[in-house]
Amino acid sequence: MTTAQPIKIAILAMGGEGGGVLADWIVDMGEANGYVAQTTSVPGVAQRTGATIYYVELYPEAQADADGGRPVLALMPLPGDVDVVLASELMEAGRAVQRGLVTQDRSTLIASTHRVYSIAEKSAMGDGRVDSAQLLAHADKAAKRFIRFDMAQAAEAAGSVISAVLFGALAGSGVLPFSRAQFEATIERGGVGVKPSLKAFGAAFVRVQGAAEEAVSIPAPSAPPQPKHPAVRALVERVQRDFAPTLHPVLFEAVRRLIDYQDTDYAGLYLDRMAAIAALPAGEDHRLQRETARHLALWMSYEDTARVAALKTRASRFERVRGEAGVQEGQLLAINEYMHPRLQEICETLPGGLGRWLMGSGWPRRLVERMTRKGRVIRTSSLRGYLMLSTVAAMKRWRHSTTRYAEENGRIEEWLQRIAGTAAQHPELAVELAQCQRLVKGYSDTHERGLRNYDTLMAAFQRAGARMAPATLRELRDAALADEQGHQLRAMLARHALA
C-alpha cells in the first residue's frame, strides 16, 4: 500500500469573489498536467454575503497507476490535514485558523488582509470590529508560512477579481508542482476575462516572489492643515496654541468633522469644552484628554434626520456606490433608500416650538403617523428623491433650536461635568467614564436603546460615585455594549449590588 498523500487545498471565500472559479482553475490545471483532481464545496453563512469552503485534492496519475487503481479522494477538509489554505478576506483566514485547518508544521496560508465587516461587527453598540492586528498575529503563529497583502486592492487595480490574485499568489508561493506558464495556461483556457485575470495574476506572482511577507510601512506624521478660510484658520491656530501636540491629530479631525456637521461656531464650542478638559490633571500620554476629545466629537455630531439625509446625498457616496457596483461607462445606476422616520425623529428635526406642537397635537400627529407608518423608498439617484433629501439635509440650519439639540447638549454637559469631577480624585476612572459615550450611537431605535443603557449606567455611577473601581465601570460598560436590550447590564449591576 502506498504512503503517498494527495495535495490538499482549502479555499475560504465569500459570495461573488470567484471562489468556485479558483477551485475550478486548480482542478483544470491539475488534470491538464498529469494529476487526478477533485473539488467539492460546503456552502455556509458568514453574516456578510455568504461564505463557502471549497476543497480541492490533487493526486499524481502516475502514482495512481502504480497503486493499481484510482485514489479515493476526500469530500471536505479535516483539521490538521490541509497543505494550502487560501482565504479571500482576513476574517476568512481567522475562521480557517479557528477550524484547525491551518497548522504550523504543514500549512501554507495565503490570505488577503482587507476586511469585509460582518453584521455583528457593524451592528454592535460600540466598536464591534475584530482587531485585525490580532487576527494577523494568530494566523502568523498558526501557519508554517503566511503570505498576505491587500488582494482586494490588487484586484481593483488590475480590473479583475480577487480569485485571480489568489491564483497568482498561489503560483508565486511555489507550494504546488506547477510552473508559472502552467498556471497562466489555465487562465487562458477559461476564455473569460483572460486579459485582466492575467494582469492580476502577474502582479500577485511578482509580489509574492519578491517578498513573502507584506512590508509594514510607518506613515510619516501628517502636516497640520493650512486652511484658507479665516474662521477655519483661526480654529487650527487655536488648537496649535492652546493644546498639547499629542492631542492635535484628534482635535484637527474633530474640528473638521464638526464644521462639516454644522459650522465653525459649533467647532468653536467643541474647543471651548475641550479647553476645560485640557486643564484637568493629565499624565504624559494625556489619555483622559485624548479619549474625551474623540468621544466628545462623536457625541456632538449625533445622527439626526438632517445628518442622515446629508450623508445619503453626497457626491462621494454616489461615487463609492458606483465603484462598488462596478458601473461601466454608459450604464445607469439607481439607488433606492429605505426611509422609515418615526414621528419623534420628524419632530426633532423641526424648530423646537413646531416640533413640540406636532408631538402634542391631535389629528396632525395622527396624520403624520399614518403617512410614515410603513416607511418609504426614496430613489436618491432621481431628481425628485435627491431634492427631497437635500431639503431635509438643509434643515440643519435650525438644528440649534430643536428639542433634540437641547436634549443632547444637556447630556453632554452632564457627562463632561462627571468627567471633570471624577478626574480630580480618580483619573483612571474618569477615562472609563469618558469611554461610556460609546453607548450613545446611531439614530432611531438604535439610539434609543443605547441611550437607555447609558442612562442606566450613569444612574449606577451616580450612586457609587468615585468609590466605583475603573475595572467595574469597564465591566458594566462592556455588558451594555454586548446587549443593547440591557439584560446583561442589569444582571451585572445586580452582581455588583448596584441595581
SEZAMAR-728924 format. One record per residue (C-alpha): residue in one letter; x negated, y, z negated. Coordinates in steps of 0.1 Angstrom, whole numbers, plus 5000, padded with zeros to 4 digits. Layout:
<atoms>
AXYZ
...
</atoms>
This chain:
<atoms>
M500050005000
T498650345010
T498050614984
A498450895009
Q500951155000
P502951395022
I502251765022
K504951915001
I506152275007
A508952464988
I510452785002
L512553014980
A514353284999
M517453494998
G520153515024
G519253695056
E515453665051
G514953385075
G514053105050
G515752855073
V513752985103
L510552955083
A511252595073
D512152505110
W508852665122
I506852445097
V508752135109
D508252215145
M504552285140
G504151955122
E505951755148
A504051915177
N500751835161
G501051475150
Y503051485118
V506351335107
A508351625093
Q511551665074
T513351975060
T516251995036
S517952295018
V519652344985
P521852654985
G522452844953
V523353194940
A520753434926
Q523153724918
R521753914948
T522553794983
G522553424975
A519353214973
T518352884989
I515452644982
Y514152495015
Y511952195011
V509552055038
E507451745037
L504751665063
Y503151315068
P500551225094
E501950995121
A498650815124
Q498850725087
A502450615091
D501450385119
A498650245098
D501150185070
G503249985094
G506350195093
R507850545088
P507450715055
V510450785032
L510351155025
A511951324995
L515051544998
M514151804972
P511051934953
L510251794919
P508451994891
G504651934892
D504751784927
V504552064951
D501452174971
V502652504985
V505352744973
L506553034995
A508653304978
S510253584997
E510553814966
L508853844933
M511753714912
E512053414935
A508353344926
G509353374890
R512153124895
A509752884911
V507352904881
Q510252864857
R511452554876
G507952404872
L507352394910
V504152584906
T501252404888
Q497752524880
D496052204892
R497752184926
S499952464939
T499252754962
L501853024955
I502453274983
A504853554974
S505953904983
T505554154954
H508654364963
R511854344942
V515454294950
Y517254364917
S519854114905
I523354224895
A522454154858
E519454394862
K521554664879
S524554644855
A522554634822
M523454914798
G519855014795
D516854954818
G517654584827
R514754544851
V512554244846
D508954364841
S507154304875
A503754304858
Q504754024835
L506153824865
L502853864883
A500853764852
H502953444846
A502753354883
D498953404884
K498453194853
A500752914866
A499252874901
K496052724914
R495853014939
F498253314941
I498453514973
R500653814971
F501354154986
D504454354997
M505654145026
A508854335030
Q506854645038
A504654455062
A507754315079
E509254655083
A506054795097
A506054525123
G509754555131
S510254195121
V511553985092
I509753865061
S509753495073
A507153585100
V504953755073
L505253455051
F504253225080
G501253445087
A500253435050
L500553065050
A498353035081
G495753275065
S495653075033
G494152775051
V496152525030
L497652345059
P495652145085
F496652365114
S494852635133
R496052995139
A496752905175
Q498952625165
F500952855142
E501353115169
A502352855195
T505152755171
I506553115171
E506353135209
R508252805213
G511052965192
G511653215220
V513553465199
G511853795187
V508553655196
K506653985200
P507554145166
S507153805149
L503653755162
K502854115152
A504054055116
F502353715116
G498953855127
A499054145102
A499653895073
F497053645086
V494353915087
R495354055053
V495153715036
Q491853625054
G490353955044
A491353945007
A493153664989
E494453894963
E496154234966
A493854504955
V495254724927
S494955094935
I494855354908
P496855664920
A495055984917
P496556244894
S499156444912
A498556814916
P501157044898
P503957174921
Q503457504938
P507057634944
K507757944964
H510958044947
P510158294919
A512558134894
V511257784900
R507657904899
A508358064865
L509657734852
V506557554864
E504257814848
R506257784815
V505657414815
Q501857464821
R501657734794
D503857604766
F503557224767
A500756974762
P499256844795
T500256484788
L503856604790
H503556784823
P504456494847
V507756414830
L508656784824
F507956874861
E510156584872
A512856684847
V512857044859
R513156924895
R516056694886
L518056954867
I517657224893
D518956974918
Y521756884894
Q522857234885
D520457534888
T517357704875
D519157834844
Y520157484834
A516557364838
G515557664816
L517957534789
Y516257204791
L512857364784
D514357564756
R515457244740
M512157074746
A510257374730
A511957284697
I510956924701
A507357014711
A507057194678
L507656874658
P504656674644
A503156464672
G500456204674
E497656214700
D499856044726
H502856284720
R505155974722
L508056134705
Q507956444728
R507556224759
E510455994751
T512756284742
A511756474773
R512656174796
H515956084779
L517056454775
A516656504812
L518756194819
W521456294795
M521656654808
S522156514843
Y525056294833
E527156154861
D530456324867
T532556314898
A530756614913
R527356444908
V528556114923
A530056294953
A526856494959
L524756174959
K527056004983
T526956285009
R523256345010
A521356315043
S518656105026
R521355855016
F522655825052
E519055775064
R518455505038
V521655315047
R520755345084
G517355195077
E518754915055
A521354825081
G518754825109
V520855065131
Q519355095165
E519455395188
G522855445204
Q524655245176
L527255395154
L527255355116
A530455365095
I530055405057
N533155325036
E533055434999
Y535555284974
M536555554951
H538755494920
P538655804898
R540755794867
L542856084855
Q540256154829
E537456204854
I539656434875
C540556644845
E536856664835
T535956794869
L538457084868
P537857404849
G538457344812
G541857514809
L543257354840
G541857014831
R543357024796
W546757144811
L546756854835
M545856594808
G548756714786
S551356774813
G554356564822
W555256504858
P551956654873
R549956404853
R552256114863
L551956224900
V548156224899
E548055884881
R550355734907
M548155874936
T544955734920
R546255404906
K544955184934
G541855384944
R540955494979
V538555405006
I536855715020
R534755695051
T531955945044
S530555895079
S533656065093
L534156445092
R537256425071
G535756195045
Y532456385044
L534256725039
M536456575012
L533456454991
S531456774999
T534356974984
V534156764952
A530456804951
A530757184953
M532857174921
K529557164901
R529657554902
W532157554874
R530657254855
H529757474825
S533457554820
T534657184820
T535656984789
R533056714799
Y530256964797
A531257084763
E531556724750
E528256604765
N526356914753
G527856874718
R526556524716
I523156624730
E522756894703
E523656644676
W521156394689
L518356654691
Q519156764655
R518956404643
I515656354660
A514156674645
G515456594610
T514156244612
A510756334627
A509756534596
Q510056214574
H509555924598
P508155994633
E508355634644
L512055614635
A512555944654
V511055774686
E513555494683
L516355744678
A515355924710
Q515555604729
C519155544718
Q520155774747
R519755464769
L523155364758
V524755664774
K524755604812
G526855574843
Y530355714847
S533955604843
D534355274823
T530655214821
H530055554805
E532955504781
R531755164768
G528155284764
L529355594746
R531455384722
N528455174714
Y526355484709
D528855644685
T529055324665
L525255304662
M524955674653
A527555624626
A525555344611
F522355554613
Q524155844596
R525055614567
A521555464564
G519555784572
A515755774571
R515955464550
M516555264582
A513455094594
P512355164630
A512554784638
T516154774625
L517255064647
R515454904677
E517254564670
L520654734668
R519954934700
D518954614719
A522054444707
A524254724720
L522354724753
A522754344756
D526554354752
E528454664765
Q531654534748
G529954594714
H530454244699
Q526654184694
L526254534679
R529054484654
A527654134644
M524154284640
L525554574618
A527254314596
R524054124593
H522254434581
A525154534558
L525654854579
A529154784592
</atoms>
